[in-house]
């Protein structure tokens, strides 16, 4: 354009500066700024506002933007809004409010920008004060207030704002649902959801995600079915990721395969989050072939993708393959994180790959400079304990920079018991008693150990100590899919519709077991019963 001697105008420079913004090309923008001044366009409010906006987004700090603002002989409401928005985006609330109070005139964008910025910053008292001063309010500012109070966990205030709204939109309803989900009040969230006059896919997603986060997987799956029956909105990628998470937790391969077919049927993009969710679901449901197929098909992979596939292989007993995949990842120059090392060390543990596990742990610390977490230490102790290298395991524990937790002590105790290391077993047991005699986790651990060794006097003393501290074992949970229904059970469950028939079968089994009461098996049965406390 310059070579052809075509004179640029304000719009030319506006387009150029907008192009530089995504790349934060500050130096290129400064060159354009120089051209603006050479062309005599420096006095144009339009061009100055574009420069101000560019420096606010690409300047690193607000020095350049503030200089442009201060040098403006004439400012319009856009100039003020840009500077206020820049301060809000960087969390400089006092500076933003100072400019806001100095403004000669304000428009709806000004009010919205200030209230939204204060809500995002969690300054709800100040946001409420500005909100009350507004000459007129639109949907954006009402929803900002609802979201702001919801994020702070103040659902009473959020509900009050919601009730005051002259006209509620689907965004308002969804913001309130998300608020209740945030504080774990799923009942209220569902009540609001059911009252919605109009729903969109975001509303359905918010409610389904709420059930998932609260581990109410049956309800999440049921609501997904309702969404399909309703038919007004098709599930999007967010919906499918949430439901695949449900399938993973419930082990429902049938539902997971249906979603996979749905993705293929509607030619949905296999995004990274969706691909990761599919791999995780198939692997946890034991379908490694489909997990591998999805992994290979994914054009883009992140560290979570590799972790999910490695974990899936290890989870299904293919520990050597899991280690090989990790090495392939490192060969591709993909930097591992601390989480994937937990997965790889766990694979070495379950595969009995002792030397490989030691090498991976050393690689993590020395090559990738990752400081071990308690989970990494736990994997190494488990690896050595399972292999019967208990003296080395004990030395490893003593060399840790972190204090051993009850999981690590449990691994050591269990390994000593399995490999018949009586002296070391008593030594570990004594260390636990000496260090934290009142720790609830350790009391539970020691009571189980005493029961497994038939040391009933010790078992009783630990059991009394647990009850005095109000320690109870969390009920076990299991689930099974029959047809299209997932049945979930807790220990001593009384909620199931067919509980009479179920308990009838259990009582029948108990009668058969009583026949064996005087047999040698009885002692072992009591041991197993006692260790279940």
N, C-alpha and C positions, 0 to 999 in steps of 0.2 A: 504493500500500500504506500509506504514511504518512497519506494523506488519509482512508483508511478506518479509521485507527487500529488496524491489524493489527500486532501486535508481531513484529518479525523475530527470528530465532534465529541460531545460529552457521552453519547451513547456508545461510541467506539471504545472509549476508555472504561466505561461501565462493564461492557461485555468482557474486555480483557481481564479486568480485576476479578470479575466473577469466576473466570476460568482458572485463575491462580489460587483461589480459596481452598479447593479440595486438596491441593498439594502443599498448602502453606508456603508458597513460594514468595517469601518476604522480599528477597533481593530483587526479583523480577518486578514485584509490585512497586518497589522504590524507584526503579528505572522508569516505570510508567508514570509515577508521581512527578518525576523530573520533566517528562514530556508534557504532562498536564500544565505545569508552570510555564514551560517554554511556549506552549500554544496559547497562553493567555486565558486558560480556562479555570485558573485557580480561584476566581471569585464566584464561580457558579455553585449555588447551594446544592444542586443535584449532584455535581461531580464531587464536591466536598463530602457530601453524605456517603457516597460510594466509597471514597477513600477512608473515611472514618470507620465504616463497616468492615472494610478490608483489614485495616490495622487492628481492629478489635478482635477479629477472628484469627489473624495470622501473625500478630506482632509478638507473641510470647508473653509480653506484659502489655499493660495499657498505656505505656509511655508515649508511643507514636500516636495512638488514637486520641489521647488527651491533648497532645500538642495540636493536632488537626482541629479538635473541638475548640480549644482556647483561641486559636488563630482565626476562627470564623467570625467575620464582621457581622454576618447575619445568620441567624439560625432559625430553622423551622421546627415543628413538632417532631419530625423524623430525626433530626439531629439529636435532640434531647432523648428520644426513645432509644436510639442506637447506643448512646453513651450509658444510659441507665441499664439497658439490657446487657451491655458488656460487663458492667460492674456486678450485676446480679449473677451472670454466668460464672464469674470468678469468686463468688461468695463475699464480695466486698459490699456488704449490706449497708453499712453506714454511709459510704460514698454514694451509693445508689439512692438512698432515701434523701440525702442532702441535695442531690440534683433534682429529685422529684419535687421537693418542697420549693425549689427555686424556679421551677418552670413557670413561664408566664401564662401558658395555656396547656391543657391536657386533652387528649382524646381517649377513646375507649381502649386503644392499643396500649397507651401509657398505663392506665389503671390495671388492665389485664396483666401486663408485664410485671408490674410491681407486686401485685397480689400473688401471681403464680410463682415469682421468684422467692417471695417470703415463705410461701407454702412449701416449696421444694427444700428451702433451707431449714424448715422446721420452726420458723418464727411465727407461730400461729397467733399469738397475742397481738403482735404488730400487724399481721395480715388481716386479722379481724377488725382492727382499728381502721385500716385503709379501706377495707371492704365496706364498713359502715358509712364511710364518707363518700362513697361513689354516688354520683348523681343518677346513674342508671347502670343496671347490671345485665350482662348477657349470660348465655349458657356456659361460656368458657370460664368465667370467674366463679360462678356457682360450683361448677365441677372441680375447679382448683381447690376451693375451700373444703369440699367433701373429701377429696383425695388427700389433702393436707392433714386434716383431722384423722382420717383413717390410718395414714402412715404413722401417726403419733399414738395410735391405739385409743384415741378418744372418740369412740363410736357414738357416745351420747351427743356430743357436739356435732358430729358428722350427720347423725340422724335429724338433729334439730335444723341444720342448714337444708337438708334434703326436704324436710317437711315444709319449709318456708318457700321453696322454689315455686314460682307461679306456673311454670310449665316444665315438667320433668321429661328428659330424653332418655334414650336407651343407655347413653354414656353415664348419665347420673345414676340410674339403677345399677349398672355394672360396677361403678365406683364404690357404691355402698356394699354390694356383694363382696367385692375384693377386700373392703375394710373389715367386714365380719370374718372373712376367711383368715385375714392376717392375725386376728386375735384368737383364732381357733373356735369361734362361735358359729359352727356349721349349721346348727338348727336355725338361727336367725338369718344366715346367708340363704338357706334354702327357702325360708319363708318369704324373703324379699324376691328371690328368683321366681317363685310361684305366683307372686302378685304382679309381675311385669306384664304390662299390656302388650308390649312388643319386645321380642328378643332378637338378637343377632348372634353371629357365630362367636363373637367375643364374650357375650354373656354366658353361652353354653360352656365355653372354654374355662371361664372363671370359676363356674360352679363345679365342673368336672375336676379341675386342678385343685380346688378346695378339698374335695373328697380324697384325692390322691395324697395331698400333703397331710391330711389327718388320718391316713392309713385306712380309710373307709373304702376299700377297693371294690367290694360288691356293689356299693351304692354308686360308685363312679361308673362301673360297667353298666349298671341299670340305667343311669342317666344318659349314657352314650346311646343305648338302645332307644330311649325316648327321643333323642335328637334325630336319630335315623327315621323313626316312625313319624315324627313331626314333619320332616321333609322340607321345611321352609329354607333351611340353610344346610349346605353340605359341609361335612367336617373339613377343616383345613389342616395344615401341617402341625400346628400347635395342638389341635384336638388329637391327632393321631399319635403324636409323641406322648401325650398324657395317657392315652388308652393303652399304648404299648407298654408303658411303665406298669400299668395295672396288670396286664397279661404276664409280665415278668414276675411280679410279686405273687400272683395267684398260680403261676405255672400253667396258664391256660393257652396251650399251643394252638388249639382250634380257633380261638378268637384272634390270636396273633397272625395266623395264616390268612384269616379272612381280611385283616387289615392290609397284609402284604398284597393280597389279590386286588383289594380296592385301589391301592397305590398304582398297580400295574394297569388296571382297567381304565382309570381316569388319567393315566400317563402323568402322574404327579412327579415333580422334580425330587430326586433323591438327595435332599439337602444333607449337610453333615449331621445336624441334630437328629433328623429322621433316620438316616442310615445307622447312626450310633444306637438309637433306640431299637431298631430292628435287630441289629447284631446282638445286643444285650438280651432281647426277648428270646430269640432263637437259641442262643447259647444256654440261657437259664432253663429253657424248656427241653434241652437235650438234643435240639436239631442243629448239629454242627454243620451239616452240608449247606443248609440255607444260610446260616451265619457266615460261612466262608464265601458263599456266592454273593451275598450283599457286600461283604468286605471288598471283594475283588472288583465289584461293579462300581464302587464309589470312586468318582473322579478326584474328589478332594477328601483328604483325610486329616484329622487333627490328632493330637496326642490321646484324646479320649477314645477315638476310633481304634487306635492301636491297643490301648489299655483294655477296651471291651473285648477285642478279639483274643488277646493273650489270656485274659481272665477266663473267657469262654472255653478256650482249649484246656486250660488247667482245671477248670471246674468239671470238665467232662473226662478227666484222666489223661489227657494228651499233654503231659507236662514237658516232655522233650520237645514236642512241636511248639509249645508255648515259648520255650527258651530260644528255639531257632528263629521264631518270628521276631522276638525281641532283638536278637542279633542282626536280623535283616533290617529292622528299623534303624538301629544304630549305624549300619552300613550306608543307609540312605541319608545320613547326617541329620536325622531328626533328633533333636535334643530331648532326652527323657526327663520327666519330672519325678518328684518324690513318690507320687501315688503309683506310678507304673512300676517303680522298684518294689513296692509292697506286693504288687501282683506277681512280679517275676520271682521274688523270693518265696512267696507262697507256693508258686508252681514248683520250685526246686524242693521245697519242704515236702509237698505231697507226692513228688516223684522220686524222693530219696536221692536227689542229686546234690550230695554234700559238697563236693569240691567245686561244682559249678556255682552253688549258692554262695560259698565263701568268695569266689572270684567276683560274682556280681556285687556283693556287699562292698568289697574292696574297690571295685570300679566306681560304684556310686559315690564313695567318700573321696577317693583320690583323683579320679578323672573328671567327675562332674561336680565335685565340691558341694555335695548335698549332705547337710547335717542329718544324721539318723534321727528319726522319731521313734517313739516307744513301739510303734507297730513294726518298724524294721528290726528292732532288737528282738521283739517277740517272735518274728519269723525265724531269725537266726537261732534263738534258743530252742525253738520247736524243731528246726532242722537238725541240730546237734542232738537234742533229746531223743528224737525218733530213731536216730542212728545209733543210740546207746553210748555216744561220746559225752558222758555226763560230767566228767571232770573238766573237760574243755568248755562245756556249756556253763558250768558254775563259774569258771574263771572269766568267761565272757560276760556273765552277769555282773561280776565284781568290777569289771573294767568299764562298764557303761557310764556315760556322763549323765544319764537320767536315773532317777530312783525307780527300781522295779515296781511294777503294779501287780495286782492280784492275778492277772492273766499270766504273766511271766512266772510267778511262783506256782501257779496251777500247772503250767507246762512242766516245770522242774519236778514237782511232786508226782505228777502222773508218770513222767519218764522214769523216775526212780522206782516207782511201784511196779511198772511194767518190766523193767530190766533187773528187778530184784536187788537194787542197791540200797539195802536197809540202813547202813550207816549214814550214807549221804542223805537218805530220806529223812532220818531223824534230825540231821544237821539243818536241813532246809526248813523243816517244821519248826525247829527251835528258833531259827532266825526270824520267822514270821511272827511267832508268839512274842519274842523279845522286842521286835521293832514296833509292831502295831497290834497289841492284844485286843483292842476294841474296834478294829476296822471291820465294818459289816461284810465287805467282800471276802476278807480273809477268814472271818468266823464261818461263813457259809462254806468256803473251800475246805477248812479244817474239819468241819462236821461231816462233809462228804468223804473225806479221806478216812476219818475214824470209822465211819460206817463200812467203807469198802474193806478195811482191815479187821472188821468185827471187834473193834475196841469200843464196846458199847458204853463203858463208863465215860470215856472221853467224849464220845458222840453225845451223850446226854448232857454233859457239862457245856459243851459248845451250843447245843440246842437251847438250853436254858438261857445262856448269854444272848443268843439271837432273839429270843422272845422278849427278853427284858429290854432290848433295844428296838423292839417293834419291827424286826426284819422278817419279811415274808418272801418266799420265792414267787417270782412273777409267773402266772399261769402259762403253761405251754399252749401253743396255738398251731393248728394244722388245717389244711384245706384239701378238698378233693372235688374234681369236676365230674358230674354225672349228667350226661347229655349236654344241654346248654346252660346248666346251672352250676355255680360254684358254691359248695357247702363248706363253711368255715366253722371250726370247733375250738373251744377253749377247754382247759381242764375244769371239771365240774360244771360244764355248760348246761344251762336250763332254758336257753332261748330257742333252740331248734324246734321246728314244728313237729318233727317225728321223734322227739326226745323219748317218748314212752317206748317206742319200738327199739330205739337204740339202747336205752338203758336195760330193756328186757333182755337183749342179746348179751349185754355185759354181765348181768346177774347170772345168766345161764353159764357163761364162761367161768364166772367166779365159783359156781357150784362144782364145776369140773375140777377147778384148781384145788378146792378144799379136799378133794379125794387124795391129792398128793401132799397134803399138809404134813404128814408124818414121814414123808420120804426125804432123802438127802437134798433133793431139789429145793425143798422148803427154805432151807437156810439161805440159799443163793437168792431165792425170790424175795426174802425179807431184806437182804442186803440191797438188792436193786430198788426195793420200795423205799428204804431209808435214804438212799443216795438221791432220791427224787425230791427231798425236802428243800 
